[in-house]
Amino acid sequence: MIVTTAPSRGMKRTELLLISAVALGTLLNPLNTTMISVALTRLQESFELTFADVSWLISTYYLASAIGQPVMGKWSDLFGRKRVFMMGLLLVTLASCLAPLSPSFGWLIAFRVIQAFGSSALFPSGMGIIRSQITSNQARALGVLSVFSSTSAAFGPTLGGLLVHYGDWPLIFLFNFPFILGSFLLAWKVFPRDPKRSGSLSDMDWTGVALFSSAIFMWLLFLLSIKDGFSLWMLAVSTVLTVVLYRFELGKKRPFIDVAFLRKNGKVTMIYLQFILMNLVFYSIMFGMPSYLQQVRLLDAEHTGLVMLSVAGFSVVITPLASRWIDRRGPKPALLLGTSTVILGTLLLLIIQGQTSAAVIFLVLSVSGISYGFNNLGMQTALYEFVAKEETGIASGLFMTSRFIGTILSSSLLTMLFGSNITTSHLHGMAWVCAAIGVIILFLTVRLPDSRRTVVPQRD
């Protein structure tokens, strides 16, 4: 049983600096995911590409991140969390320096992949350090990281638009340096030294990594191909690779993906599934609504961005409140409220019609922001209640991989529902599908065990 003791008022200065170091690093991945979206048109012009060609900048980043999160998480467990965190910052630095100098589009994709792998090291290693160093009010610490992550993702398109307008697309990469420098200096100063590790590269399950990467890649190709027709052979290859991965890892003593642990610990597996579904709904709204607002409601990019800020803005506002509630009562009550508002938020999309004002749409979308604030933090906290501290790296990596899987699924859902023509009826179709998914998420939340912690009331 984990006992939560009453904390001292406020966090210590060292803890705040440690959280700041991790937060400045972890925001690099979501920030670079969304900033690039507004530069696609300029990149098409610079490299003389079609939109389908340039969209691989986004797809390869998701793919590299989905693979890199658990790989880097495992490395942080084997070789030391501070060491892997600093290595990740150096990789992002290298990629951000070289990307603006790319002689061709292929080189730009390669540097983006390096950037994705580097930024993928920061969340799992940083989470491992926070869990080992901050023993009270962990939900508040997670809440700070969640605010940094959601804020960077939300403001990415706005920042990207300004950078492209005033300095063209290379500035998007150069913009990373203040965050890299701040995170590096703080981490160098406040991160504890890594204990001596007996791990080596030979301890890594490289066959498992290859199988996992191949399976993720084939599923991505299959999902992206659905818009052009159902590919039976891609589905078959993806399924076979998944089965082979499962059976191979099941027989390993030190597997890359501990499927035996996931099979025995259904709670962790269900949390991953919930997180996939939650992100499927959230990113369907985040990616689908801007296209609807611009193509159907004919809003310009500036006004569309302001309307979409309701989702991220309310998520940022609700996260500190959710963290206090979770510290007191555990994650389940917050998750029950969060998953209920998933259903409410998606059903409210049905009131949007051709003449609905932007103010009403803003309020409708704010419900989705509230649900994400509760669910994102609640699911992180629930996960770590069922994961040992020494497994934090790989567990955090798989958690972020679940987010990317949900994002990829949302893209496929929108492709099937919207096709080449977006209408209000198509938006309502998305709302019904997401509401049905919300019901599944709520069912899984109800089945989640109550907190394992003995919660002691806190004084503010």
C-alpha positions as CSV (number, residue, x, y, z in Angstrom):
1,M,0.0,0.0,0.0
2,I,1.3,3.5,-0.9
3,V,0.7,6.0,1.9
4,T,0.4,9.7,1.0
5,T,1.6,11.9,3.8
6,A,0.6,15.5,4.2
7,P,3.0,17.7,2.2
8,S,4.8,20.8,3.3
9,R,3.3,24.0,1.9
10,G,4.5,24.6,-1.6
11,M,7.3,22.9,-3.4
12,K,10.9,23.3,-2.6
13,R,13.0,25.4,-4.9
14,T,15.0,22.4,-6.1
15,E,11.8,20.6,-7.0
16,L,10.5,23.6,-9.0
17,L,13.8,23.8,-10.9
18,L,13.7,20.1,-11.6
19,I,10.2,20.3,-12.9
20,S,11.1,23.3,-15.0
21,A,14.0,21.4,-16.6
22,V,11.8,18.5,-17.5
23,A,8.9,20.7,-18.7
24,L,11.1,22.8,-21.0
25,G,12.4,19.6,-22.5
26,T,9.1,17.7,-22.8
27,L,7.4,20.6,-24.6
28,L,9.7,20.2,-27.6
29,N,8.0,17.2,-29.0
30,P,4.4,18.5,-29.0
31,L,5.6,22.0,-30.1
32,N,7.4,20.7,-33.1
33,T,4.5,18.4,-33.9
34,T,2.1,21.4,-34.4
35,M,4.4,24.3,-35.5
36,I,5.3,22.6,-38.8
37,S,1.6,22.4,-39.9
38,V,1.4,26.0,-40.9
39,A,4.7,25.8,-42.8
40,L,3.6,23.0,-45.2
41,T,2.5,25.5,-47.9
42,R,5.9,27.3,-47.9
43,L,7.7,23.9,-47.9
44,Q,5.7,22.8,-50.9
45,E,6.9,26.0,-52.7
46,S,10.5,25.6,-51.6
47,F,10.9,22.0,-52.6
48,E,8.3,21.9,-55.4
49,L,6.2,19.2,-53.8
50,T,2.6,18.2,-53.7
51,F,0.7,18.3,-50.4
52,A,0.7,14.5,-50.2
53,D,4.5,14.6,-50.4
54,V,5.0,17.2,-47.8
55,S,2.6,15.5,-45.4
56,W,5.2,12.9,-44.8
57,L,7.0,15.4,-42.6
58,I,4.1,14.9,-40.1
59,S,3.6,11.2,-40.7
60,T,7.3,10.3,-40.2
61,Y,7.5,12.5,-37.1
62,Y,4.6,10.6,-35.6
63,L,6.1,7.3,-36.6
64,A,9.5,8.1,-35.2
65,S,8.0,9.4,-32.0
66,A,5.8,6.3,-31.5
67,I,8.8,4.1,-31.9
68,G,11.2,6.4,-30.1
69,Q,9.2,6.8,-26.9
70,P,9.4,3.2,-25.6
71,V,13.0,2.8,-27.0
72,M,14.3,5.8,-25.2
73,G,12.2,4.9,-22.1
74,K,14.0,1.5,-22.0
75,W,17.4,3.2,-22.5
76,S,16.7,5.5,-19.6
77,D,16.0,2.5,-17.3
78,L,19.2,0.7,-18.5
79,F,21.7,3.5,-18.9
80,G,20.6,6.3,-16.6
81,R,17.8,8.9,-16.8
82,K,20.0,12.0,-16.7
83,R,22.3,10.6,-19.3
84,V,19.5,9.8,-21.8
85,F,17.7,13.1,-21.1
86,M,20.9,15.1,-22.0
87,M,21.5,12.9,-25.0
88,G,17.9,13.7,-26.2
89,L,18.6,17.4,-25.9
90,L,21.8,17.1,-28.0
91,L,19.9,15.2,-30.7
92,V,17.3,17.9,-30.9
93,T,20.0,20.5,-31.1
94,L,21.8,18.7,-33.9
95,A,18.5,18.3,-35.9
96,S,17.5,21.9,-35.3
97,C,20.9,23.2,-36.5
98,L,20.9,21.1,-39.7
99,A,17.3,21.1,-40.8
100,P,17.4,24.7,-42.0
101,L,20.4,23.8,-44.2
102,S,18.7,20.8,-45.8
103,P,19.8,20.5,-49.5
104,S,16.7,18.4,-50.4
105,F,13.3,17.3,-48.9
106,G,14.7,13.9,-48.1
107,W,17.4,15.4,-45.9
108,L,14.7,17.5,-44.2
109,I,12.7,14.4,-43.4
110,A,15.8,12.7,-42.0
111,F,16.6,15.6,-39.7
112,R,13.0,15.6,-38.5
113,V,13.3,11.9,-37.7
114,I,16.4,12.7,-35.6
115,Q,14.5,15.5,-33.9
116,A,11.6,13.2,-33.1
117,F,13.9,10.5,-31.6
118,G,15.7,13.2,-29.5
119,S,12.6,14.7,-28.2
120,S,11.2,11.3,-27.5
121,A,13.9,10.7,-24.9
122,L,12.8,13.6,-22.8
123,F,9.4,12.6,-21.5
124,P,10.1,9.0,-20.2
125,S,13.5,9.9,-18.7
126,G,12.2,13.1,-17.2
127,M,9.2,11.3,-15.7
128,G,11.5,8.7,-14.2
129,I,13.5,11.5,-12.5
130,I,10.4,13.3,-11.2
131,R,9.0,10.0,-9.8
132,S,12.2,9.3,-8.0
133,Q,12.8,12.8,-6.6
134,I,9.4,14.2,-5.8
135,T,7.6,11.9,-3.4
136,S,4.6,14.1,-2.4
137,N,2.2,16.0,-4.6
138,Q,3.2,14.1,-7.7
139,A,-0.1,14.9,-9.3
140,R,0.7,18.6,-9.1
141,A,4.1,18.0,-10.6
142,L,2.4,16.0,-13.4
143,G,-0.1,18.8,-13.8
144,V,2.7,21.4,-14.5
145,L,4.1,19.1,-17.1
146,S,0.7,18.6,-18.6
147,V,0.2,22.4,-18.8
148,F,3.5,22.8,-20.6
149,S,2.7,20.0,-23.0
150,S,-0.8,21.0,-23.9
151,T,0.1,24.7,-24.1
152,S,3.0,24.1,-26.4
153,A,0.8,21.9,-28.7
154,A,-2.0,24.4,-28.6
155,F,0.1,27.5,-29.4
156,G,2.3,25.7,-31.9
157,P,0.2,26.7,-35.0
158,T,0.1,30.3,-33.8
159,L,3.8,30.5,-33.2
160,G,4.5,28.7,-36.4
161,G,2.4,31.1,-38.4
162,L,4.3,34.1,-36.9
163,L,7.7,32.5,-37.5
164,V,6.9,31.7,-41.1
165,H,5.4,35.2,-41.7
166,Y,8.5,37.0,-40.3
167,G,11.3,34.6,-41.2
168,D,10.2,31.7,-43.3
169,W,10.2,28.0,-42.3
170,P,13.8,27.6,-41.0
171,L,12.9,29.8,-38.0
172,I,10.6,27.0,-36.8
173,F,13.7,24.9,-36.1
174,L,15.8,27.7,-34.7
175,F,13.0,28.6,-32.3
176,N,13.8,25.5,-30.3
177,F,17.1,26.8,-29.0
178,P,15.9,28.9,-26.0
179,F,14.0,25.9,-24.7
180,I,16.9,23.5,-25.3
181,L,19.4,25.8,-23.6
182,G,17.1,26.4,-20.6
183,S,16.4,22.7,-20.1
184,F,20.0,21.7,-20.6
185,L,21.4,24.2,-18.0
186,L,18.7,23.4,-15.4
187,A,19.1,19.6,-15.9
188,W,22.9,19.9,-15.6
189,K,22.5,21.7,-12.3
190,V,19.6,20.0,-10.5
191,F,19.3,16.5,-11.9
192,P,20.8,13.9,-9.6
193,R,23.8,11.9,-10.9
194,D,22.9,8.6,-12.4
195,P,23.9,5.6,-10.3
196,K,26.3,3.2,-11.8
197,R,24.5,1.0,-14.3
198,S,25.3,-2.5,-15.3
199,G,23.3,-2.2,-18.5
200,S,24.8,-2.4,-21.9
201,L,23.6,-2.3,-25.5
202,S,23.6,-6.1,-25.5
203,D,20.9,-5.9,-22.9
204,M,18.5,-4.3,-25.4
205,D,16.1,-6.6,-27.1
206,W,17.0,-5.4,-30.6
207,T,14.8,-8.1,-32.3
208,G,11.9,-6.9,-30.3
209,V,12.6,-3.3,-31.3
210,A,12.8,-4.3,-35.0
211,L,9.5,-6.2,-34.8
212,F,7.8,-3.4,-32.9
213,S,9.0,-0.8,-35.4
214,S,7.9,-2.9,-38.4
215,A,4.5,-3.5,-36.9
216,I,3.9,0.2,-36.1
217,F,5.1,1.2,-39.6
218,M,2.9,-1.3,-41.4
219,W,-0.2,-0.3,-39.3
220,L,0.6,3.3,-40.2
221,L,0.8,2.5,-43.9
222,F,-2.4,0.5,-43.7
223,L,-4.3,3.3,-42.0
224,L,-3.0,5.9,-44.4
225,S,-4.0,3.7,-47.4
226,I,-7.7,3.4,-46.3
227,K,-8.6,6.6,-48.1
228,D,-7.5,5.0,-51.4
229,G,-9.2,1.7,-50.7
230,F,-9.0,-1.2,-48.3
231,S,-5.6,-3.0,-48.6
232,L,-6.1,-6.6,-47.6
233,W,-2.4,-7.5,-47.9
234,M,-1.3,-4.5,-45.7
235,L,-3.9,-5.6,-43.1
236,A,-2.6,-9.2,-43.2
237,V,1.1,-8.2,-42.9
238,S,0.3,-5.8,-40.0
239,T,-1.7,-8.5,-38.2
240,V,1.0,-11.1,-38.7
241,L,3.8,-8.8,-37.5
242,T,1.7,-8.0,-34.4
243,V,1.2,-11.6,-33.6
244,V,4.8,-12.5,-34.2
245,L,5.9,-9.6,-31.9
246,Y,3.5,-10.8,-29.2
247,R,4.7,-14.4,-29.3
248,F,8.4,-13.5,-29.6
249,E,8.3,-11.0,-26.6
250,L,6.3,-13.5,-24.5
251,G,9.2,-15.9,-24.6
252,K,11.9,-13.3,-23.8
253,K,13.4,-13.0,-20.3
254,R,14.2,-9.3,-20.8
255,P,11.7,-8.2,-23.6
256,F,11.5,-4.8,-25.1
257,I,7.7,-4.9,-24.8
258,D,6.8,-6.8,-21.6
259,V,3.7,-8.4,-23.0
260,A,3.6,-10.9,-20.2
261,F,3.4,-8.0,-17.7
262,L,0.6,-6.4,-19.8
263,R,-1.3,-9.7,-20.0
264,K,-1.0,-10.3,-16.3
265,N,-1.7,-6.6,-15.3
266,G,-4.9,-5.9,-17.1
267,K,-5.2,-2.5,-15.3
268,V,-2.2,-1.1,-17.1
269,T,-3.3,-2.4,-20.5
270,M,-6.8,-0.9,-20.0
271,I,-5.2,2.5,-19.1
272,Y,-3.2,2.4,-22.4
273,L,-6.4,1.4,-24.3
274,Q,-8.3,4.3,-22.6
275,F,-5.6,6.7,-23.5
276,I,-5.6,5.6,-27.2
277,L,-9.3,6.1,-27.4
278,M,-9.3,9.4,-25.6
279,N,-6.6,10.8,-27.9
280,L,-8.6,9.4,-30.9
281,V,-11.5,11.6,-29.9
282,F,-9.5,14.6,-28.8
283,Y,-7.4,14.8,-32.0
284,S,-10.3,14.1,-34.2
285,I,-11.8,17.4,-32.9
286,M,-8.4,19.2,-32.9
287,F,-7.7,18.2,-36.5
288,G,-11.3,18.1,-37.8
289,M,-12.7,21.4,-36.5
290,P,-10.1,23.7,-38.1
291,S,-10.8,22.2,-41.5
292,Y,-14.6,22.5,-41.0
293,L,-14.3,26.1,-39.8
294,Q,-12.2,27.2,-42.7
295,Q,-13.8,25.2,-45.5
296,V,-17.4,25.3,-44.5
297,R,-17.7,28.3,-42.3
298,L,-15.1,30.2,-44.3
299,L,-13.2,31.6,-41.3
300,D,-9.7,32.8,-41.9
301,A,-6.7,31.2,-40.1
302,E,-6.6,33.9,-37.4
303,H,-10.2,33.5,-36.3
304,T,-10.0,29.7,-36.6
305,G,-7.0,29.7,-34.3
306,L,-8.9,31.9,-31.8
307,V,-11.9,29.5,-31.8
308,M,-9.7,26.4,-31.4
309,L,-7.9,28.0,-28.4
310,S,-11.0,27.2,-26.4
311,V,-10.0,23.5,-26.4
312,A,-6.4,24.0,-25.2
313,G,-7.2,27.1,-23.1
314,F,-9.8,25.3,-20.9
315,S,-7.5,22.2,-20.7
316,V,-4.7,24.4,-19.3
317,V,-7.1,26.1,-16.8
318,I,-8.6,22.9,-15.6
319,T,-5.3,20.9,-15.1
320,P,-4.2,22.6,-11.9
321,L,-7.6,22.1,-10.4
322,A,-7.6,18.5,-11.5
323,S,-4.2,17.9,-9.9
324,R,-5.4,19.1,-6.5
325,W,-8.4,16.9,-6.7
326,I,-6.4,13.9,-7.8
327,D,-3.9,14.5,-4.9
328,R,-6.8,14.3,-2.5
329,R,-9.0,11.6,-3.9
330,G,-7.0,9.7,-6.4
331,P,-7.5,9.6,-10.2
332,K,-10.8,7.7,-10.5
333,P,-13.2,10.5,-9.6
334,A,-11.5,12.9,-11.9
335,L,-11.5,10.3,-14.7
336,L,-15.2,9.6,-14.2
337,L,-16.0,13.4,-14.7
338,G,-13.5,13.6,-17.5
339,T,-14.9,10.7,-19.5
340,S,-18.5,11.8,-18.9
341,T,-17.6,15.2,-20.4
342,V,-16.1,13.4,-23.5
343,I,-19.6,12.2,-24.3
344,L,-21.2,15.6,-23.5
345,G,-18.6,17.5,-25.5
346,T,-19.0,15.3,-28.6
347,L,-22.8,15.4,-28.5
348,L,-22.8,19.2,-28.2
349,L,-21.1,19.2,-31.6
350,L,-24.5,18.2,-33.0
351,I,-25.9,21.7,-32.2
352,I,-23.5,23.3,-34.6
353,Q,-25.3,24.3,-37.8
354,G,-24.4,26.4,-40.8
355,Q,-25.3,29.6,-39.1
356,T,-24.1,28.9,-35.6
357,S,-22.0,31.8,-34.3
358,A,-18.3,31.5,-33.6
359,A,-19.0,32.3,-29.9
360,V,-21.3,29.3,-29.5
361,I,-18.8,27.0,-31.2
362,F,-16.1,28.4,-28.8
363,L,-18.3,27.4,-25.8
364,V,-19.1,24.0,-27.3
365,L,-15.4,23.2,-27.9
366,S,-14.5,24.3,-24.4
367,V,-16.2,21.2,-23.0
368,S,-13.7,19.1,-24.9
369,G,-10.9,21.1,-23.4
370,I,-12.3,20.4,-19.9
371,S,-12.5,16.7,-20.6
372,Y,-8.9,16.6,-21.8
373,G,-7.6,18.4,-18.8
374,F,-9.2,15.8,-16.4
375,N,-8.4,12.7,-18.6
376,N,-4.8,13.5,-19.6
377,L,-3.6,14.0,-16.0
378,G,-6.0,11.4,-14.5
379,M,-4.7,8.6,-16.8
380,Q,-1.1,9.5,-16.2
381,T,-1.6,9.3,-12.4
382,A,-3.6,6.1,-12.7
383,L,-0.9,4.5,-14.7
384,Y,1.9,5.2,-12.2
385,E,-0.2,3.7,-9.4
386,F,0.2,0.3,-11.1
387,V,3.8,0.6,-12.3
388,A,6.9,0.2,-10.2
389,K,9.3,3.1,-10.1
390,E,12.1,1.2,-11.9
391,E,9.7,0.6,-14.8
392,T,8.8,4.3,-15.1
393,G,10.8,4.8,-18.3
394,I,9.3,2.1,-20.4
395,A,5.8,2.6,-19.0
396,S,6.0,6.4,-19.8
397,G,7.3,5.6,-23.3
398,L,4.4,3.2,-24.0
399,F,2.0,5.8,-22.6
400,M,3.2,8.4,-25.1
401,T,3.2,5.8,-27.9
402,S,-0.5,5.3,-27.0
403,R,-1.0,9.0,-27.6
404,F,0.6,8.8,-31.1
405,I,-1.5,5.7,-31.9
406,G,-4.6,7.6,-31.0
407,T,-3.5,10.5,-33.1
408,I,-2.8,8.3,-36.1
409,L,-6.3,6.7,-35.7
410,S,-7.9,10.1,-35.5
411,S,-6.3,11.0,-38.9
412,S,-7.7,7.8,-40.4
413,L,-11.2,8.4,-38.9
414,L,-11.3,11.9,-40.4
415,T,-10.1,10.6,-43.8
416,M,-13.0,8.1,-43.9
417,L,-15.6,10.5,-42.6
418,F,-14.7,13.7,-44.4
419,G,-13.1,12.4,-47.6
420,S,-12.5,15.2,-50.1
421,N,-15.6,17.2,-49.1
422,I,-16.4,18.5,-45.6
423,T,-20.0,19.4,-44.7
424,T,-21.9,20.0,-41.5
425,S,-23.5,16.5,-41.8
426,H,-20.0,15.0,-42.0
427,L,-19.1,16.9,-38.8
428,H,-22.2,15.4,-37.1
429,G,-21.1,12.0,-38.2
430,M,-17.8,12.5,-36.5
431,A,-19.6,13.6,-33.4
432,W,-21.7,10.4,-33.3
433,V,-18.7,8.2,-33.7
434,C,-16.7,10.0,-31.1
435,A,-19.6,9.9,-28.7
436,A,-19.8,6.1,-29.1
437,I,-16.1,5.9,-28.4
438,G,-16.7,8.1,-25.3
439,V,-19.2,5.5,-24.0
440,I,-16.5,2.8,-24.3
441,I,-14.0,5.1,-22.4
442,L,-16.6,5.7,-19.6
443,F,-17.2,1.9,-19.4
444,L,-13.5,1.3,-19.0
445,T,-13.2,4.0,-16.4
446,V,-16.0,2.6,-14.3
447,R,-14.1,-0.7,-14.2
448,L,-10.9,0.9,-13.1
449,P,-10.0,0.0,-9.5
450,D,-10.1,2.8,-6.9
451,S,-6.9,4.5,-5.8
452,R,-4.4,2.2,-4.1
453,R,-3.2,5.2,-2.0
454,T,-4.3,6.0,1.5
455,V,-5.2,9.7,0.9
456,V,-4.6,12.2,3.7
457,P,-6.5,15.5,3.5
458,Q,-4.2,18.4,2.5
459,R,-4.1,21.9,3.8
460,D,-3.9,24.7,1.3
